[in-house]
Every structure is written in C-alpha cells, then in structure tokens.
C-alpha cells in the first residue's frame, strides 16, 4: 500500500507543478465564459434579414403577412419575378396560390434558406390563412388585431412540478437544459482528456523503459492503480478550482449593476415585491439580478455538485483503467493507439450524441436505461439530474446508477490489471484486442 501511495504522490505532484496545468486551470473558466458569451454575441449579431418578394398575391397576404426585421421581410413589388429578383436586391421570390381553402406556395432563391427563415415563412402563411378564414366568419379586423396583440404580450407559462408529498415547485426547463448539457459536456471532455493522459503516461513510461525500473520494486497492478488515482487527484483538483472560479465570477455579477439599482432591488426583495415591478427602472440590470436569483435559489447546487463529483470520478475511474490497459500494449505506432482506443471511445461519443435526445425527454426509457448502464451513465445521468429529484429521477434510479458504476469500475480495473500486467513488459509486438482478451481469461 505504501508503494501505491508513493506512485500516487509522484503522479500528482509532478503534474500539478507543471506549467501547463496551472495555465489551463486558471485560463479555462475565462475561455469557457468567453466561448459562451462570444457564441451568444455572434448568434445575435450574425443574424441576417431575408428579403422576400411576394408575387401574385391572392388578395389577402399583403394585409396579413407580418414581417420581422430580424428574420424575414415581405415585400409586394410590381414587375418582379424569378428572373430579376436578385437585381432588385431580394433574397427570394414567393409564388403563392389559393385553391380549395389551401395555400400552396413556391419559393425561388439562389441559395437555400436557413431552417429558421423557412419555418417563419410557413408560420406566417398559416397565420395569414387563419386570419382570412376568421374574417370570413364575421370577425372584424380591428378585433382580430387586438386579440393577436394581447395574446402575444400577455401569455406567461410556469411549469409547476408536484412531488409524491403533493408539494409543488416551479421548474425551469431552460435552466435545467443548460446545466444538464454543461455537466454532460464537461464530463465528456474530462474523461477524454484525463483518460488520454493516463494512456500517454503509461505508453511513455513503457517506451522509455521507466516501467521496467518501477515494476522491479512494485507489482504492475500497483503501478497502474497508483497512476490512475494520482491523475484522478489532478483532475479533481483542477475541477474544484474551476468550480470555485466559476462561482466567484457568477457572484460578481452584481458588480456590473449600478449601486442605486442594486439597492432598489434589495429593498423590493425585503418588502416582498416582485422582481418584475423593479424592472421598469433598469430592465438590463433586473435581468442580471433575476438570473442571479434563479441560479442561487432555483437550483439545488449541493445535489448537483455532489452528483457531478461522483460521476466525474466514477466515469474517469471506469474508463481510465481501460485507457491504462491500452497504453500498456502500445509501442511507438500512433496508428496502433488510435485503433485500440476506438472501442473505448465509442461509448463515450455515443453518450454525448444521445445527450440532446435525453435532455429533450429526460424521463424516456432511453434516458432511464442509459443513465443506469455504467458505459453511458456518467454523462446521461448528469444530464437528467438538473430536471429534478425525485420527480424526473427517482431515488432508486440514482442509487442503481451509482451502484452499477462502482461495480463497473471494479470490473474494468480487474480486467485492465490482467492486461496491464502482461502488456507493460511486452515490446516490439503489435497487440490485438483478441490477444488481450486471451490474457484476461488466462488463469494466473
């Protein structure tokens, strides 16, 4: 046991003192925030308006088609067709026909329109037809317009989730989606980064013949276990520093709000007034304060951070032993490493691919079973947990998922240990998965 502790200490200290570790630890939160902010900024500023010329109006579209200056602008020019619309600075020309109570339209454009623009045109055509039919039933246009404006401005939906005890709590699907996706993405990245770090470390020690010296004073399994746990400590240290830095940054949001607005908000909170009542004086500041209040009060951070640390460590330990086994059989051929890594990497990639589907329906059978199977549970379960416990994720599912992940780690460590024991001292021979399986089933 002392030898394992010495190996853990060596792996941890040498990597934590590395300049790259310090640089990535303190730069990653900044890069992450800049990435999110930059993506939101470019998404907002890069949106171009699509100008559509409507030809042969059946008589009601000009009155009912509603333009959106940020998406699609409809025009009804004369003398425009599919041959000259580009000369008149239009992005496309729309030919609608009205027959048997239905609108059939053809859109001609030099480039395929984006999905958002196409869907907007379809929705506006449907809305225009609906308004025409309502007017034919005797509803006045002024009444129709007032109803439409009122419905768009005055609809507010709150999703109240009730638990088994009958207590209801407001749910925020957008926030749960963001936390679930961010947690899944972070675990996906760290499993690859630190798993590959284990594999490279083992392969380098084998290539440089350092492993022979170390193995002469300890067992191969002890070397593998010490390396895995040591690098896990590095990853956990980095992760905790990231969490601390992110919390510090989020708590400093109030620094960007004028002192008068912040005092006004605090007074409103103390007097029990709604946040929306204060929004009239400084809407931008109130949005920041609302976001901060939602993140602090609307999320069970103790549960999420605790589960995240468990699945981060559990997922890493589950896959790190397999990466270590692969590293022990690699010689100096990079292509050989890629081929051997593929079967290990596929479940991780598959988990991230289906994460979007799971976030869209966190209670589906696909979400439930993939959150229990240890090959996919680290990413999928962390995508489900922000949607609520025990409403979306019952306690038995979380407990079963944790137990299977622990059992999976013990199994993969045992399997990888048998491969590692033989592969770490084998040189000059290309190893296949078939041969590694034979090492596993072979009796000691």
HUTATA-V371605 format. One record per residue. N is the residue number from 0. RES is the residue in three letters. PHI is phi in whole degrees, 0 to 359 (NA if undefined). PSI is psi in radians with two decimals (NA if undefined). NEAR is the number of other ideal C-beta (glycine too) atoms within 8 Angstrom. Layout:
BEGIN
[[N RES PHI PSI NEAR] [N RES PHI PSI NEAR]]
END
This chain:
BEGIN
[[0 UNK NA -0.64 4] [1 UNK 297 -0.61 5] [2 UNK 292 -0.69 10] [3 UNK 297 -0.75 12] [4 UNK 297 -0.66 9] [5 UNK 295 -0.70 9] [6 UNK 294 -0.73 16] [7 UNK 300 -0.79 12] [8 UNK 298 -0.76 9] [9 UNK 298 -0.83 10] [10 UNK 296 -0.72 16] [11 UNK 291 -0.90 12] [12 UNK 294 -0.77 8] [13 UNK 297 -0.58 8] [14 UNK 276 -0.63 11] [15 UNK 292 -0.59 9] [16 UNK 282 -0.14 6] [17 UNK 292 2.40 8] [18 UNK 297 -0.61 5] [19 UNK 296 -0.64 6] [20 UNK 297 -0.85 12] [21 UNK 297 -0.71 8] [22 UNK 295 -0.83 8] [23 UNK 291 -0.58 9] [24 UNK 296 -0.76 10] [25 UNK 269 -0.35 10] [26 UNK 272 -0.49 8] [27 UNK 300 -0.81 9] [28 UNK 300 -0.68 11] [29 UNK 294 -0.77 8] [30 UNK 297 -0.71 8] [31 UNK 297 -0.79 9] [32 UNK 293 -0.73 9] [33 UNK 296 -0.62 8] [34 UNK 295 -0.81 8] [35 UNK 294 -0.82 8] [36 UNK 296 -0.73 8] [37 UNK 295 -0.70 8] [38 UNK 296 -0.76 8] [39 UNK 295 -0.70 8] [40 UNK 295 -0.86 8] [41 UNK 292 -0.57 8] [42 UNK 295 -0.61 8] [43 UNK 280 -0.66 7] [44 UNK 271 -0.39 6] [45 UNK 273 -0.01 6] [46 UNK 289 2.14 8] [47 UNK 254 2.54 4] [48 UNK 279 2.31 9] [49 UNK 262 2.13 12] [50 UNK 262 2.10 11] [51 UNK 243 2.22 15] [52 UNK 267 2.17 14] [53 UNK 262 2.13 13] [54 UNK 247 2.48 9] [55 UNK 60 1.00 6] [56 UNK 299 2.19 10] [57 UNK 291 -0.02 9] [58 UNK 122 -0.15 5] [59 UNK 225 -0.14 11] [60 UNK 289 -0.72 14] [61 UNK 300 -0.54 8] [62 UNK 279 -0.50 6] [63 UNK 245 -0.29 10] [64 UNK 289 2.18 11] [65 UNK 256 2.17 6] [66 UNK 274 2.68 7] [67 UNK 234 2.04 8] [68 UNK 298 -0.35 6] [69 UNK 268 -0.21 5] [70 UNK 234 -1.34 10] [71 UNK 230 2.35 13] [72 UNK 242 2.14 10] [73 UNK 266 2.41 11] [74 UNK 228 2.70 9] [75 UNK 233 1.15 8] [76 UNK 280 2.79 7] [77 UNK 262 2.58 3] [78 UNK 75 0.34 5] [79 UNK 252 2.38 11] [80 UNK 215 -3.00 8] [81 UNK 288 -0.14 6] [82 UNK 264 -0.50 4] [83 UNK 240 0.13 8] [84 UNK 297 -0.55 13] [85 UNK 290 -0.60 7] [86 UNK 294 -0.46 5] [87 UNK 263 0.30 9] [88 UNK 66 0.59 5] [89 UNK 257 2.58 12] [90 UNK 276 -0.33 9] [91 UNK 191 2.90 14] [92 UNK 231 2.34 15] [93 UNK 249 2.20 14] [94 UNK 250 1.69 11] [95 UNK 266 2.56 13] [96 UNK 229 2.54 9] [97 UNK 239 1.94 8] [98 UNK 220 2.36 6] [99 UNK 54 0.67 3] [100 UNK 75 0.24 4] [101 UNK 232 2.61 7] [102 UNK 258 2.20 11] [103 UNK 241 2.21 7] [104 UNK 227 2.54 9] [105 UNK 239 2.31 6] [106 UNK 246 2.15 11] [107 UNK 253 2.25 9] [108 UNK 210 2.68 9] [109 UNK 284 -0.43 5] [110 UNK 231 2.60 5] [111 UNK 293 2.27 4] [112 UNK 289 2.67 11] [113 UNK 292 2.82 7] [114 UNK 300 -0.73 5] [115 UNK 296 -0.74 7] [116 UNK 293 -0.73 11] [117 UNK 298 -0.78 9] [118 UNK 294 -0.62 8] [119 UNK 295 -0.74 11] [120 UNK 298 -0.76 13] [121 UNK 298 -0.76 8] [122 UNK 296 -0.68 8] [123 UNK 290 -0.61 12] [124 UNK 295 -0.73 13] [125 UNK 297 -0.74 9] [126 UNK 295 -0.70 10] [127 UNK 297 -0.74 13] [128 UNK 294 -0.69 10] [129 UNK 298 -0.77 8] [130 UNK 297 -0.69 11] [131 UNK 298 -0.78 10] [132 UNK 294 -0.65 9] [133 UNK 293 -0.68 9] [134 UNK 295 -0.63 11] [135 UNK 294 -0.41 6] [136 UNK 275 0.08 6] [137 UNK 101 0.09 4] [138 UNK 279 2.28 8] [139 UNK 290 2.58 6] [140 UNK 296 -0.66 8] [141 UNK 297 -0.69 6] [142 UNK 295 -0.74 8] [143 UNK 297 -0.74 12] [144 UNK 293 -0.71 8] [145 UNK 293 -0.67 8] [146 UNK 294 -0.74 8] [147 UNK 297 -0.78 8] [148 UNK 295 -0.71 8] [149 UNK 293 -0.69 8] [150 UNK 292 -0.61 8] [151 UNK 288 -0.57 7] [152 UNK 268 -0.38 6] [153 UNK 243 0.29 6] [154 UNK 263 2.17 6] [155 UNK 224 2.26 4] [156 UNK 241 2.26 4] [157 UNK 240 2.27 5] [158 UNK 265 1.88 8] [159 UNK 260 2.12 8] [160 UNK 256 2.25 10] [161 UNK 257 2.35 7] [162 UNK 269 -3.06 10] [163 UNK 294 -0.46 4] [164 UNK 280 -0.09 4] [165 UNK 91 0.03 6] [166 UNK 277 2.38 6] [167 UNK 254 2.54 8] [168 UNK 218 2.43 8] [169 UNK 289 2.34 9] [170 UNK 251 2.56 10] [171 UNK 239 1.72 9] [172 UNK 296 -0.66 8] [173 UNK 295 -0.75 6] [174 UNK 294 -0.75 12] [175 UNK 298 -0.69 12] [176 UNK 298 -0.79 10] [177 UNK 295 -0.76 8] [178 UNK 293 -0.74 11] [179 UNK 296 -0.76 17] [180 UNK 292 -0.74 11] [181 UNK 297 -0.73 8] [182 UNK 295 -0.79 14] [183 UNK 298 -0.72 15] [184 UNK 296 -0.72 9] [185 UNK 294 -0.73 10] [186 UNK 293 -0.68 15] [187 UNK 302 -0.81 12] [188 UNK 293 -0.79 8] [189 UNK 291 -0.59 12] [190 UNK 295 -0.69 13] [191 UNK 289 -0.80 10] [192 UNK 296 -0.93 9] [193 UNK 282 -0.50 14] [194 UNK 296 -0.78 14] [195 UNK 295 -0.55 9] [196 UNK 296 -0.73 9] [197 UNK 297 -0.80 15] [198 UNK 297 -0.79 15] [199 UNK 295 -0.71 9] [200 UNK 298 -0.77 12] [201 UNK 294 -0.77 16] [202 UNK 296 -0.70 12] [203 UNK 294 -0.74 9] [204 UNK 295 -0.62 10] [205 UNK 290 -0.77 15] [206 UNK 295 -0.69 8] [207 UNK 277 0.02 6] [208 UNK 65 0.31 7] [209 UNK 290 -0.59 9] [210 UNK 301 -0.60 12] [211 UNK 298 -0.70 8] [212 UNK 291 -0.76 8] [213 UNK 292 -0.74 11] [214 UNK 295 -0.42 12] [215 UNK 293 -0.32 5] [216 UNK 244 -0.07 6] [217 UNK 209 2.90 9] [218 UNK 283 2.61 7] [219 UNK 303 -0.66 11] [220 UNK 296 -0.66 9] [221 UNK 295 -0.68 11] [222 UNK 296 -0.80 15] [223 UNK 297 -0.80 16] [224 UNK 295 -0.72 12] [225 UNK 296 -0.70 16] [226 UNK 293 -0.74 14] [227 UNK 296 -0.83 14] [228 UNK 291 -0.65 11] [229 UNK 298 -0.80 15] [230 UNK 289 -0.53 16] [231 UNK 298 -0.68 13] [232 UNK 297 -0.66 11] [233 UNK 297 -0.82 14] [234 UNK 296 -0.71 13] [235 UNK 293 -0.70 11] [236 UNK 299 -0.80 9] [237 UNK 297 -0.72 11] [238 UNK 295 -0.77 11] [239 UNK 296 -0.65 8] [240 UNK 294 -0.69 10] [241 UNK 299 -0.80 11] [242 UNK 299 -0.78 9] [243 UNK 299 -0.75 8] [244 UNK 293 -0.71 10] [245 UNK 294 -0.70 10] [246 UNK 295 -0.67 8] [247 UNK 295 -0.69 8] [248 UNK 292 -0.76 9] [249 UNK 294 -0.62 9] [250 UNK 288 -0.30 7] [251 UNK 270 0.13 8] [252 UNK 300 -0.56 10] [253 UNK 294 -0.33 10] [254 UNK 293 -0.37 5] [255 UNK 270 0.07 6] [256 UNK 253 2.36 13] [257 UNK 305 2.54 7] [258 UNK 300 -0.63 6] [259 UNK 296 -0.74 6] [260 UNK 293 -0.67 13] [261 UNK 292 -0.71 12] [262 UNK 294 -0.67 8] [263 UNK 298 -0.73 11] [264 UNK 295 -0.73 14] [265 UNK 296 -0.70 8] [266 UNK 296 -0.68 8] [267 UNK 295 -0.69 12] [268 UNK 296 -0.76 8] [269 UNK 293 -0.58 6] [270 UNK 273 -0.04 6] [271 UNK 83 0.21 4] [272 UNK 283 2.76 8] [273 UNK 284 2.66 6] [274 UNK 296 -0.64 12] [275 UNK 298 -0.48 6] [276 UNK 293 -0.50 8] [277 UNK 275 -0.19 14] [278 UNK 290 -0.30 10] [279 UNK 293 -0.59 5] [280 UNK 283 -0.67 6] [281 UNK 212 1.43 11] [282 UNK 301 -0.73 7] [283 UNK 296 -0.76 6] [284 UNK 295 -0.69 12] [285 UNK 294 -0.58 14] [286 UNK 296 -0.70 9] [287 UNK 295 -0.75 12] [288 UNK 293 -0.65 13] [289 UNK 297 -0.76 9] [290 UNK 298 -0.73 9] [291 UNK 295 -0.73 11] [292 UNK 295 -0.68 10] [293 UNK 295 -0.76 11] [294 UNK 294 -0.59 10] [295 UNK 279 -0.79 7] [296 UNK 263 -0.46 6] [297 UNK 267 0.03 9] [298 UNK 231 2.35 11] [299 UNK 276 1.44 6] [300 UNK 293 -0.52 6] [301 UNK 297 -0.79 6] [302 UNK 295 -0.81 9] [303 UNK 294 -0.79 13] [304 UNK 293 -0.70 9] [305 UNK 298 -0.82 8] [306 UNK 294 -0.64 12] [307 UNK 297 -0.78 12] [308 UNK 297 -0.69 10] [309 UNK 296 -0.85 9] [310 UNK 286 -0.47 15] [311 UNK 296 -0.89 15] [312 UNK 291 -0.77 10] [313 UNK 297 -0.79 14] [314 UNK 295 -0.72 14] [315 UNK 297 -0.85 14] [316 UNK 296 -0.63 12] [317 UNK 298 -0.79 15] [318 UNK 270 -0.48 13] [319 UNK 298 -0.65 14] [320 UNK 296 -0.65 16] [321 UNK 290 -0.69 13] [322 UNK 296 -0.66 14] [323 UNK 295 -0.68 16] [324 UNK 297 -0.72 14] [325 UNK 294 -0.74 13] [326 UNK 298 -0.51 14] [327 UNK 287 -0.32 14] [328 UNK 254 -0.06 11] [329 UNK 279 2.44 13] [330 UNK 260 -1.83 10] [331 UNK 232 0.26 4] [332 UNK 261 1.94 8] [333 UNK 298 -0.59 5] [334 UNK 296 -0.64 6] [335 UNK 297 -0.70 10] [336 UNK 296 -0.73 12] [337 UNK 295 -0.72 8] [338 UNK 294 -0.71 7] [339 UNK 285 -0.47 13] [340 UNK 284 -0.42 11] [341 UNK 303 -0.87 8] [342 UNK 298 -0.49 7] [343 UNK 282 -0.65 13] [344 UNK 285 -0.51 9] [345 UNK 301 -0.79 8] [346 UNK 298 -0.60 9] [347 UNK 293 -0.78 13] [348 UNK 295 -0.73 8] [349 UNK 300 -0.71 9] [350 UNK 300 -0.77 16] [351 UNK 290 -0.58 11] [352 UNK 295 -0.75 7] [353 UNK 275 -0.04 12] [354 UNK 300 -0.67 14] [355 UNK 299 -0.75 7] [356 UNK 294 -0.67 10] [357 UNK 294 -0.73 16] [358 UNK 294 -0.54 10] [359 UNK 288 -0.54 5] [360 UNK 216 1.40 8] [361 UNK 290 -0.16 12] [362 UNK 255 0.14 6] [363 UNK 288 2.78 9] [364 UNK 303 -0.65 5] [365 UNK 300 -0.79 10] [366 UNK 295 -0.72 15] [367 UNK 295 -0.88 10] [368 UNK 287 -0.64 8] [369 UNK 288 -0.33 13] [370 UNK 276 -0.13 16] [371 UNK 257 -0.65 11] [372 UNK 294 2.21 9] [373 UNK 296 -0.40 11] [374 UNK 293 -0.48 8] [375 UNK 239 -0.22 13] [376 UNK 297 -0.62 16] [377 UNK 303 -0.71 15] [378 UNK 277 -0.81 16] [379 UNK 290 -0.77 16] [380 UNK 296 -0.66 15] [381 UNK 290 -0.35 14] [382 UNK 284 -0.46 17] [383 UNK 271 -0.64 14] [384 UNK 304 -0.72 14] [385 UNK 298 -0.28 13] [386 UNK 281 -0.10 12] [387 UNK 121 2.46 11] [388 UNK 231 2.39 11] [389 UNK 264 0.34 8] [390 UNK 290 -0.98 9] [391 UNK 273 -0.73 8] [392 UNK 245 1.74 14] [393 UNK 298 2.74 7] [394 UNK 298 -0.60 7] [395 UNK 292 -0.57 6] [396 UNK 291 -0.73 11] [397 UNK 295 -0.77 13] [398 UNK 297 -0.76 8] [399 UNK 295 -0.68 9] [400 UNK 297 -0.76 12] [401 UNK 294 -0.73 10] [402 UNK 295 -0.76 8] [403 UNK 293 -0.59 12] [404 UNK 291 -0.70 15] [405 UNK 295 -0.78 9] [406 UNK 297 -0.65 9] [407 UNK 295 -0.69 11] [408 UNK 297 -0.75 13] [409 UNK 297 -0.73 8] [410 UNK 293 -0.84 8] [411 UNK 293 -0.58 12] [412 UNK 294 -0.70 12] [413 UNK 294 -0.78 8] [414 UNK 296 -0.80 12] [415 UNK 294 -0.58 13] [416 UNK 298 -0.68 13] [417 UNK 291 -0.64 12] [418 UNK 289 -0.75 14] [419 UNK 298 -0.72 16] [420 UNK 301 -0.63 11] [421 UNK 271 -0.74 9] [422 UNK 289 -0.52 13] [423 UNK 293 -0.39 14] [424 UNK 250 0.23 9] [425 UNK 255 2.19 9] [426 UNK 235 2.61 6] [427 UNK 76 0.10 4] [428 UNK 235 2.31 6] [429 UNK 281 2.15 6] [430 UNK 258 2.48 9] [431 UNK 250 2.88 6] [432 UNK 295 -0.57 7] [433 UNK 299 -0.74 6] [434 UNK 291 -0.64 8] [435 UNK 294 -0.66 13] [436 UNK 297 -0.63 8] [437 UNK 295 -0.62 8] [438 UNK 296 -0.65 12] [439 UNK 292 -0.79 9] [440 UNK 280 -0.25 5] [441 UNK 290 2.33 7] [442 UNK 288 2.53 2] [443 UNK 290 NA 3]]
END
